[in-house]
Amino acid sequence: MKFRIPKDKIVWSLLLVSLVLYLADYYAFGRLGEIGFGFMSNVAFLPVYVLFVTLMLERVIKNREREAMMKKLNMVIGIFFSEVGTQLLRDFLDFFPDGHQISLHLRPTPQWKDQNFQEALQFLKAQDIRLDSRRGDLARLKDFLLEKKGTMLALMENPNLLEHDAFTDLLWAVFHLIEELQARRSLVGLPESDLDHLSGDMKRAHTHLLVQWVSYMWHLKRDYPYLYSLAVRTNPMNPEAHAEVY
């Protein structure tokens, strides 16, 4: 059992030590005026000192809390990509007319640095990514998303998501795509206007997904090199990627 000194005793002890030191100063040098002047100067500066220390401590505590929260949130994002996002990127390639050209810019390597990830994000923001719902297997995409709907609902229950608007927007975009596909009795013989509508829903989800994937890869490169190594070797944007190390 640890011995703890009550806080009030600590306060009174410190005040007593201060009094003893002031008395020692007075008896040693006898300069009561200087002692009073120094005491009042310290008292006058005390509010500024308290304000400065309080603000600094508050900032340090908030930064630590935010770092801890972001670590937890990145774990949630990691679960999403492990269970849903990585495979969804692969499936979207079937609906992506320009997928090969864009994928050439999204092939991180162990040598990538912060600048490379920044350039990849800027590249994505400059692209008008278009998916065509006519090109791939909508029924297979629907089955996959419905299978993972429970996982995504569990992720949405995490309160830390409130601190990450971009990832929340991604989840909402994917949820909306699930609802659109689920609302149709059949995905065969849809009119052209409806296929265009689905293409827009897929584009929204895919755009958010690509940006979050690059950001997540950047996070792995900085904090978890061993996870980054596997993510590079299984890059969903590289059809030639393989997990085996040669």
Secondary structure, DSSP 8 states (H G I E B T S, - for coil): ------HHHHHHHHHHHHHHHHHHHHHHH--HHHHHHHHHHHHHHHHHHHHHHHHHHHHHHHHHHHHHHHHHHHHHHHHHIIIIIHHHHHHHHTT-TTHHHHHTT----TT--HHHHHHHHHHHHT------TTTS-HHHHHHHHHHTHHHHHHHHT-GGGGG-HHHHHHHHHHHHHHHHHHH-S-SSS--HHHHHHHHHHHHHHHHHHHHHHHHHHHHHHHH-HHHHHHHHHT-TT-TT--S---
